[in-house]
């Protein structure tokens, strides 16, 4: 899902481009953080979360979107971002839980720092995007019916 948002937003903001090795190395940290945070949040989602869980997931997704926004402001295009994120997600999908958790915390801290430096409108866009994505992912979860 973040890959789709990354691609769509980047194409609208910066146009199309080809993935190059320079782009991969320049933006690989951001792609890694987005992939790690997305995997962490999605793996923990469940029906009827507590308000604290929702807030934690929301903040993690805000961190991911802060990394995305920073990459776009630094020149990453949508097609570049989509390809880079797709390959990074494939790599991260094989990571053990302990490595994932450690990297996710580092990425979250970095994302929150980026968000702290953002302008008001940028913060609003990041927060709204994270909330929409969280609501969409939660809506996909199967609901059990009460007897």
N, C-alpha and C positions, 0 to 999 in steps of 0.2 A: 504494500500500500504506500509506504513512504517513497518507494521507487517511482510510482506513478505520480505522486505529488511533486517529487523532485524533478521528474522529467517535464511535467506540465508547466510548473512554475518557472523553471529555468528556460524553457523554450519561449515562453511569453516574455520573460524579462531580458534574455540575452541572445536569443536566436539559436540556430543549430550549429553544431561543430562536430569534428571528428575527435575520437579519443586518441590521445597521444601519450607516449611514455612520460613526457614532461607533465602533462595534466594528471596522469595517474599518481606520480610521485608527489606533485604539489598538493593534491587534494585527497590523497589516500588516508590521511589522518581523520579528516572529516567523514569520509565514507565509512571508515572503520567504526567511528563513533556512532554514526546513524545506524549501521547494521547491528552493532552490539546492543544499543539501547532499544531498538525495535524488537530484536529477539528476546531481550530480557522482559520487556513489557508483555509481549504476546504470550510468552511461556507462563506468565503468572496470572493472566486474565481468567476470571471465573464469573459466573452469574451472581448477582446481588453482592457486589463488593461493599465493604464498609466505606464510610466517607474518607477515612485515612488511606485506604488502599487506592481509591479513586484519585485522591490528591497526589499520592506518590507516583502513580502511573502517569498522571497529567504532567507532573514536573519532569519526569524522565522523558516524556515525549516533547515537552518544551525544550529540553536540552538538545534533543535530536534535531528539532526544527531550527534551533539557534545555530547549530553546526551547518545545516543546509543553507540558511540565510547568509551566514558568513562566507561560505564557499561561493555563493552566487555574487555577493558583493565583491568578491576577490576575482571574479571573472569566469567561474565555471558555467558552462552552458548546460541546458537540459539534456541533450543527447549524451554529452560527456558524462554527466552526473548519473544518468540512468545506467549506462554501461559499466561505469566504475562501481556503482552501488551493487549492481547485480553480481559482479564477480566477487566483491567483498562479502556480500551476504552468503554466497556459496562457501567461501573460506570459513567464515565465522560459524556457519551451521555445524561444523565438525569440532568446534572447540569444546573442551570439557567445562562443566559448570563453574568450577573454581576460577578458571581463567576468565570466563565470561563475566562473572560477578566482579572480579577485580578491575577488569577493563571498563565495565559499565560504570562503576563508581568514579573512576578517573574521568571518563567521558562526560558523565553527569556534572561533575564539578567544573570541568572546562566549559560545558554548555551553559551552566548557570552564570559563570563569569562573563561569557559572551553576551548572554541576555542582560546582564547587569550593565553592560556598556552600550546596549542598543537604545535607540531613540524611542519615544513613547509609541509612535505608530508601529514601529517594527516589533516592539514588545506585544502590542495588541494583536498583530498578525500572527506572531508565533503562538501566543496563548490560544487564540481562536482556532488556529490550524490544529494544534495539539488536542484541544477539546473535541473538535469535529472528528478527528481520527479515532480518539478514544471511544467516543459514542458509537462510531461506525463499527469498530472492532467488537465492542460489547454487544451490539445488536446482532452480530453474526453468531454469537454463542447460542447453543441450543437451550431452550427453556423447558423445564419440566413442568408438567401440569399437576396441580393439586388434585387429590382424589375427591 
